[in-house]
Amino acid sequence: METILLAEDRASLAEMLREAFAEEGWSVDHASGGSSAIRRIESGRRYSVVLTDLRMPGADGLEVLEAVKGADPLCPVVVMTGFGTVESAVEAMKLGAFEFLQKPVDLDHLILLIRRCIEHRKLSRENILLREEVGTRKGMPTIVGESPAIREALDRARKMAASDATVLLRGETGTGKELFARAIHALSARADEPFVAINCAAIPETLIENELFGHEKGAYTGAASRQMGKFELAHRGTIFLDEIGDLGPPVQAKILRVLEERAFERVGGTRRIEVDVRIVCATNADLESAVEEGRFRRDLFYRINVISLEIPPLRERGGDVIQIARHFIENRTRTGVRKPLTLAESAGEAIKRYRWPGNIRELQNRLERALILAEGTEITAEDLGLDLADGDRARSLTEIASMDLPLPDRVARAAEQVERLAIEETLKRNEDRKAAAETLGIAYRTLLARIRDYGLD
């Protein structure tokens, strides 16, 4: 519900406006004077619009306007007066008023103006976010796949969307955790509000607090003006904190406070700012180990791990890999970005055999390369440039340990290498697969799946 702060000392006018706004479905917080209105603003309360009289006991409407712009620069302020002059109107507009009205106001006109204010606030916030995304995103890809693993993950995501609880998405790099975060937001009651994503690992530790919480003018050298942070921009919507395990202790503490109190202060500020935001986090790190080692706050871990979802790696999604590849190729060729191409049988076989350690991100990068290099009307296995000695299979543990990958990914790939070699050596000693499964201590069906996955047929 939209909430309007009404600063008006005439009780009869305030009551009339309250009733009119209630019929529009808007909530009204009435302050009988300017000082009272400023106290509400400085307490951190958030308003969709502020409607203030110019002349009131205590602080006047211009002081209210300055307080609003200091707390929430995107909040529209409409100033009303029965003693209007050109000078006061000019002063109000210089201070950032959305409109200056003469009393008595026309109620129908005022309601239309308030609607414009609400829409303006929404568009202003969206424009800030869009400016940051232009050139970095070409739209949100669909979550493609029909494997049991992805169906189960999507079913859990739908259930999570129905609540407002904090979510922790876990999985290897490149599995599509941000897509699931966007899906949870799109299916939630906050779908019409902003979705704000931030990669905590991509921003230097010295800047991440400023990025998340904003700063006040003069907070540090170069801070020439006030800046809103991602939490303010995500008000009423969802904020996605990718790679939350990479945050340092000071920022962890501040995020914990937002989770507990729904409030924070900007860098260099003392004013409490309240926000209504759902937090979705993601990590490919072992947060439990980080907690035990003292690198991640235990209390924050418990607060973000209310409900968690493991995103399956591409190698566990069976035929989804071909479906995703075709979907990507069709999208790139349909938009005219690339010439129309299809996937040759040899390329399809190569895609199914490869282990995709970099998951969907690696698949898309390989396909992007193939779309550029392909000649004729088909993408061939050669165009993909895959190492079908199987990326990891021919590599030693030393080579895997030296890869330029996050530690959890290197450990996972080394574990797969050991698992593959153990299965391969057991099968060499015992051709009876049921006996081999018993020797390995795994189910027969699990062994068959591993044989298929590792190409040991």
Secondary structure, DSSP 8 states (H G I E B T S, - for coil): --EEEEE-S-HHHHHHHHHHHHHTT-EEEEESSHHHHHHHHHTT---SEEEEESS-SSS-HHHHHHHHHHH-TTS-EEEEESS--HHHHHHHHHTT-SEEEESS--HHHHHHHHHHHHHHHHHHHHHHHHHHHTTT-S--------SHHHHHHHHHHHHHHTS---EEEE--TTS-HHHHHHHHHHTSTTTTS-EEEEEGGGS-HHHHHHHHH-B-TTSSTT--S-B--HHHHTTTSEEEEETGGG--HHHHHHHHHHHHHSEE--BT----EE---EEEEEESS-HHHHHHTTSS-HHHHHHH-SEEEE---GGGSTTHHHHHHHHHHHHHHHTTSS---EE-HHHHHHHHHS--TTHHHHHHHHHHHHHHH--TTEE-HHHHT--TTTTTTTS-HHHHHTSSS-HHHHHHHHHHHHHHHHHHHHHHH---HHHHHHHHTS-HHHHHHHHHHHT--
